[in-house]
Amino acid sequence: MPRNKSHLTQGTGASRSKSYRSQPPASLRNQSHGSQPPFSLAGNNPYYAPTPQHGAYISPDYESLNPQYGQEQDEGPVWSLAQPLPHVVRDGMRFGALPEDRKEEQAEQGRERPPPASGEPPTDMPQPAETRGFFNQWCKVRHYLREPLAEWLGTTVAITLGLCATLSLYTSQGQAGSWMSVSAAWGFSFMTAIYVAGGISGAHLNPAITISLSVWRGFPARRCAVYILAQIIGGITAGGFAYAIYHDAIMNLSTETNLPQNESAASEALITLPKQFVSPATAFFNEFLGSAILVGAIMALGDDSNAPPGAGMQSFIIGIIISILILALGYNSGGAFNGPRDFGPRLVCVMAGWGGHLFKEYHAWWVWGPWVADISGGLCGAFIYDLTIFTGGESPINYPPRRRKRAFLIKEKNLRSKFRLGRRKIGDLERAVDENQE
């Protein structure tokens, strides 16, 4: 019986070079990241376009039936925890905005540039229709919603695994694990989630990280709300999964201890709450410090001018950091360091009939602990790292004074236009900058 052609030709050198890709195509190897710096927490990518893994077999007919496979995606940078953070030019920092910059740009444009290589196709060549199409309507929807979908999936995976590990400890009354095993489970849960979603959305999985990347690394502010909403929905989904899976164990614990579900040890596993002897100030700064260390470490891992880890190692290191933080700082406040991690399961418990008082416990801890303390701590941690170590121009700390004032005026103008906050006009931007300097 004749064998498949793709199997028969694996031994030849010519066919092997077509079916096995040990390196990216020449067109992708020779181009720089340009406007597509990789923002991923999963590790370094030598090129941004999705391409086959090293040595993976590809059937000769596969690419013809899957035209989007291996194609370069011109979707801009991805602020990902899986690889070094991208270097972007933010509003007010672009060259050409100031008169002296425009003169340099005009002089540069006047120089003769070498013609393109004869073997390269013209840049305006029309793209074949089959490479632009989608297989079905869902493929099209998924393409436009891929970032929030990835963020939702990553958050769901991380929090589900972490909650289940914690529930196994508390519902077994210490027989199925220890605090150390729970800390390790949370760290490896987020590591897994970063590998799942890091190449698509960046796998922020935490509003404190998303907001900090927006303020200090140029992540688009307009996408923050979408990311945070996806993270909240992911937390709710994870809370529902964990509660459903461990419902029998929770009921059994309630029976053995003769306590209602909302007063049993299971409540400590699902929601975070400071110990009764911990003061509100201590609880707040416990979360604040943990988030500051977490975000500061993420900024360091994403700084390719510091000491970035090897390819694929950032997710693993972030997982270890989360485990250490829960071990060191989780006792006082429960170790949330993440708003959706507390809010999602808390809402699920209320929907399960545990009572609305869960949102009032410890002076509404769920608001000023996992949200206010963690977000402010993350911003502070990134600020301290940029102030002491980071030298990149995308951080507001490193803005030149004139461009910092110009960026502030542009941001003010955009906000006033977006929210219709008055009609203050800045006619001559450079004159306004000079006036502010005076």
C-alpha positions in Angstrom: 0.0 0.0 0.0 1.6 3.3 -1.0 2.5 5.6 1.8 1.6 9.3 2.1 3.8 11.5 0.0 4.8 13.7 3.0 6.1 10.6 4.8 8.0 9.3 1.8 9.9 12.5 1.3 11.0 13.1 4.8 14.4 11.5 4.2 15.5 13.7 1.3 17.4 17.0 2.0 15.2 19.1 -0.3 11.9 17.9 1.1 13.2 18.0 4.6 14.1 21.7 4.2 10.5 22.3 3.2 8.9 20.2 5.9 11.1 21.1 8.9 11.8 24.6 10.0 14.8 24.9 12.2 14.8 28.7 11.8 12.3 31.4 10.6 11.9 32.4 7.0 14.5 34.7 5.6 11.9 37.5 5.2 11.3 37.4 9.0 14.9 36.8 10.0 16.1 40.0 8.2 13.5 42.4 9.5 13.6 44.1 12.9 10.7 44.4 15.3 10.0 47.9 14.3 6.5 48.7 15.4 5.9 45.2 16.7 8.1 44.8 19.8 7.0 41.7 21.7 5.3 42.5 25.1 5.1 39.0 26.5 5.8 37.5 29.9 6.6 34.1 28.5 10.1 34.6 27.2 12.1 36.0 24.3 10.9 35.6 20.8 13.5 36.0 18.0 10.7 37.3 15.8 7.1 38.3 16.4 5.2 36.5 13.7 3.7 33.1 14.8 5.9 30.5 13.2 6.4 26.8 13.8 8.4 25.6 16.7 11.9 24.4 16.2 12.0 21.1 14.3 8.2 20.7 14.1 7.0 18.8 11.1 4.7 20.6 8.7 2.8 18.8 5.9 3.4 20.3 2.5 -0.3 20.9 2.1 -0.8 22.4 5.6 0.0 26.0 4.8 -2.2 26.0 1.7 -5.2 24.9 3.8 -4.3 27.2 6.7 -3.3 30.4 5.0 -2.9 32.4 8.3 -0.4 30.0 9.7 3.1 31.6 9.9 1.9 34.9 8.4 3.2 38.1 10.0 0.6 39.8 12.2 0.7 43.6 11.9 -1.2 44.2 15.2 1.3 46.3 17.1 3.2 45.4 20.3 2.1 43.0 22.9 2.8 44.0 26.5 3.4 40.4 27.7 4.8 39.0 30.9 6.3 36.1 28.8 9.1 38.1 27.2 10.9 41.5 27.4 8.5 44.5 27.4 8.5 46.5 24.1 10.2 49.9 23.7 7.6 52.4 22.3 7.6 56.1 21.7 4.8 57.7 23.7 2.6 60.8 23.0 4.7 63.9 23.0 8.0 62.1 22.6 8.0 61.5 18.9 10.7 63.2 16.8 9.3 65.6 14.3 7.0 67.2 16.8 9.4 70.0 17.5 10.8 72.5 14.9 14.4 71.3 15.2 13.3 67.7 14.8 11.3 68.6 11.6 14.5 70.1 10.1 16.4 66.9 10.8 13.6 64.9 9.3 13.5 67.0 6.1 17.3 66.7 5.7 17.0 62.9 6.1 14.3 62.7 3.5 16.4 64.6 1.1 19.1 62.0 1.1 19.1 59.3 -1.6 18.1 55.9 -0.4 19.3 52.6 -2.0 16.7 50.8 -4.2 15.1 47.7 -2.9 16.7 44.4 -3.6 15.8 42.9 -7.0 14.6 39.7 -5.4 12.1 41.4 -3.0 8.5 42.0 -4.1 7.2 45.6 -4.1 5.7 46.6 -0.8 2.4 47.6 -2.5 1.9 44.2 -4.0 -1.8 43.1 -3.3 -2.2 40.3 -0.8 -3.9 37.2 -2.1 -7.5 36.9 -1.0 -7.1 33.5 0.6 -4.5 34.9 3.1 -6.9 37.6 4.2 -10.0 35.5 4.8 -11.3 33.6 7.8 -12.5 30.0 7.8 -15.9 30.9 9.4 -17.6 33.7 11.3 -16.3 32.6 14.7 -12.7 32.8 13.4 -13.4 36.5 12.5 -15.0 37.2 15.9 -12.1 35.5 17.7 -9.6 37.4 15.7 -11.0 40.8 16.8 -11.6 39.6 20.4 -8.5 37.5 20.8 -6.8 39.7 23.4 -9.8 39.9 25.9 -10.5 36.2 25.3 -6.9 35.3 26.0 -6.9 37.4 29.1 -10.2 35.8 30.3 -8.9 32.3 29.7 -5.5 33.0 31.4 -7.2 34.5 34.5 -9.7 31.6 34.6 -6.9 29.0 34.5 -4.7 30.8 37.1 -7.4 31.4 39.7 -9.2 28.1 39.2 -6.0 26.1 39.9 -5.0 28.3 42.8 -8.5 28.2 44.4 -8.7 24.4 44.0 -5.3 23.9 45.7 -6.4 26.2 48.6 -9.7 24.4 49.0 -8.1 21.0 49.1 -6.0 22.2 52.1 -8.8 23.8 54.0 -11.6 21.3 53.3 -9.3 18.4 54.3 -8.5 20.2 57.5 -4.8 20.2 56.7 -4.5 16.6 55.5 -4.2 17.3 51.7 -1.3 19.8 51.7 0.3 22.7 53.6 0.6 26.4 53.3 3.9 25.9 51.4 2.1 23.6 48.9 -0.7 26.1 48.4 1.9 28.9 47.8 3.6 26.8 45.2 0.3 26.0 43.6 -0.6 29.6 43.2 2.8 30.4 41.7 2.7 27.6 39.2 -1.0 28.3 38.4 0.0 31.8 37.2 3.0 30.4 35.4 0.7 28.0 33.5 -1.7 30.9 32.6 1.1 33.1 31.3 2.2 30.3 29.0 -1.4 29.9 27.9 -2.1 33.6 27.1 1.3 35.3 27.1 1.7 35.4 23.3 -1.7 36.9 22.6 -2.8 39.3 25.3 0.4 39.5 27.3 -1.2 37.5 30.2 -1.4 40.5 32.6 -4.0 38.6 34.7 -4.0 41.4 37.2 -5.4 44.9 37.0 -2.4 46.2 39.0 -0.1 44.9 36.2 -2.3 46.3 33.4 -2.5 49.8 34.9 1.2 49.9 35.8 2.2 48.9 32.3 -0.1 51.6 30.9 1.4 54.3 33.2 5.1 53.3 33.0 5.5 51.4 29.7 3.0 52.9 27.3 0.4 50.1 27.2 -2.6 51.8 25.6 -4.9 53.3 28.2 -8.0 52.7 26.1 -7.4 48.9 26.4 -7.1 48.9 30.2 -10.8 48.8 30.8 -11.2 45.8 28.4 -8.4 43.9 30.0 -9.6 44.5 33.5 -13.2 43.5 32.6 -11.9 40.3 31.1 -9.9 39.7 34.2 -12.9 40.2 36.4 -15.0 37.9 34.3 -12.2 35.3 34.5 -12.1 35.6 38.3 -15.9 35.0 38.5 -15.6 32.1 36.1 -12.8 30.6 38.2 -14.8 31.1 41.4 -17.7 29.2 39.9 -15.5 26.3 38.7 -13.8 26.0 42.1 -17.0 26.2 44.1 -18.7 23.6 41.8 -15.8 21.2 42.0 -15.4 21.4 45.7 -19.0 21.8 46.6 -19.2 18.3 48.1 -16.1 18.8 50.1 -17.4 22.1 51.4 -20.7 20.5 52.5 -18.8 17.6 54.1 -16.6 20.1 56.1 -19.7 22.0 57.2 -21.3 18.8 58.5 -18.1 17.6 60.3 -17.6 21.0 62.0 -21.3 21.8 62.6 -20.7 25.2 61.1 -22.5 27.0 58.2 -20.6 27.0 54.9 -19.9 30.8 55.2 -18.4 30.3 58.7 -16.3 27.2 57.9 -12.7 27.1 56.8 -13.8 27.0 53.2 -14.6 30.7 53.3 -10.9 31.4 54.1 -10.0 29.4 51.0 -12.3 31.2 48.6 -12.0 34.8 49.8 -9.2 36.8 51.4 -9.6 38.5 54.7 -7.0 39.9 57.2 -6.6 38.0 60.5 -8.7 39.4 63.3 -5.7 40.7 65.2 -4.2 42.5 62.2 -4.9 46.3 62.1 -6.4 47.9 58.9 -3.1 49.8 58.3 -1.0 46.7 58.5 -3.4 44.8 56.2 -3.3 47.6 53.7 0.5 47.9 53.6 0.8 44.2 53.5 -1.0 44.1 50.2 0.7 47.3 49.0 4.1 45.9 49.6 3.4 42.6 48.0 2.1 44.2 44.8 5.0 46.7 44.7 7.5 43.8 44.8 5.5 41.8 42.2 5.2 44.7 39.7 8.7 45.9 40.3 10.1 42.4 39.6 8.0 42.1 36.4 9.4 45.5 35.2 12.9 44.1 35.9 12.3 40.9 34.0 10.9 42.9 31.1 13.9 45.2 31.0 16.2 43.8 28.3 19.0 46.2 29.4 19.1 44.7 32.9 19.5 41.0 33.2 16.6 39.3 31.3 16.2 35.6 31.7 16.5 33.1 28.9 13.7 32.4 26.4 10.7 31.0 28.0 11.9 31.5 31.6 10.0 34.6 32.5 6.8 32.8 33.2 8.6 30.3 35.5 10.4 33.1 37.4 7.1 35.1 37.9 5.5 31.9 39.2 8.4 31.6 41.8 8.0 35.2 42.8 4.2 34.8 43.4 4.9 31.7 45.5 7.5 33.6 47.6 5.1 36.5 48.1 2.3 34.3 49.3 4.7 32.5 51.7 6.1 35.7 53.0 3.1 38.1 53.0 0.1 35.9 52.7 -0.5 35.2 56.4 -1.6 38.6 57.5 -4.1 39.5 54.8 -4.7 36.2 52.9 -2.3 37.1 50.1 -4.6 38.3 47.3 -2.3 40.8 45.4 -4.9 40.7 42.7 -8.4 42.2 42.7 -10.3 39.6 40.5 -8.7 36.8 42.6 -10.8 38.1 45.6 -13.8 39.7 43.9 -14.7 36.7 41.6 -15.0 34.0 44.3 -16.6 36.5 46.7 -19.3 37.2 44.2 -19.8 33.5 43.6 -20.2 32.9 47.3 -22.8 35.6 47.6 -24.7 34.0 44.6 -24.5 30.6 46.4 -26.4 32.1 49.3 -23.6 32.8 51.7 -24.9 36.3 52.4 -24.3 39.8 51.2 -22.4 40.6 54.4 -19.3 39.2 52.6 -18.9 42.5 50.9 -19.0 44.4 54.2 -16.6 42.3 56.2 -13.5 44.1 57.7 -14.7 47.5 56.6 -15.3 46.4 53.0 -11.9 44.9 52.7 -12.5 43.8 49.2 -12.4 47.4 47.9 -9.4 48.9 49.7 -7.4 45.7 50.0 -7.2 43.7 46.8 -8.1 46.7 44.6 -6.9 50.0 46.1 -3.8 48.7 48.0 -2.7 46.4 45.1 -3.1 48.9 42.3 -1.4 51.7 44.2 1.3 49.3 45.3 1.9 48.2 41.8 2.3 51.8 40.6 4.7 52.5 43.4 6.8 49.4 42.7 7.1 50.3 39.0 7.9 53.9 39.9 10.7 52.9 42.3 12.2 50.6 39.6 12.1 53.3 37.0 13.5 55.9 39.3 16.5 53.8 40.4 17.3 51.5 37.4 15.3 51.8 34.2 16.8 54.0 31.5 14.3 53.6 28.7 12.6 56.6 27.1 9.1 55.1 27.4 9.0 55.8 31.1 7.8 59.2 32.2 10.6 59.3 34.7 13.1 59.6 31.8 11.2 62.2 29.7 13.3 65.2 28.8 11.8 68.3 30.6 10.5 69.9 27.4 9.0 66.8 26.0 7.5 65.9 29.4 5.6 69.2 29.4 4.6 68.7 25.8 3.3 65.1 26.6 1.3 66.5 29.5 -0.3 69.1 27.3 -1.2 66.6 24.6 -2.7 64.2 27.2 -4.7 67.1 28.7 -6.0 68.1 25.3 -7.0 64.5 24.4 -8.8 64.0 27.7 -10.7 67.3 27.4 -11.7 66.4 23.8 -12.8 62.8 24.8 -14.8 63.8 27.9 -15.8 67.2 26.8 -14.3 68.9 29.8 -14.5 72.5 28.6 -13.2 74.2 25.6 -9.7 75.2 26.5 -7.7 75.3 23.3 -4.0 75.0 22.8 -3.4 76.9 19.6 0.4 76.8 19.4 1.6 73.8 21.3 5.2 74.9 21.3 4.3 78.3 22.6 2.3 76.7 25.4 5.3 74.6 26.3 7.5 77.7 26.4 4.9 79.4 28.7 4.9 76.5 31.1 8.7 76.4 31.2 8.7 80.1 32.2 
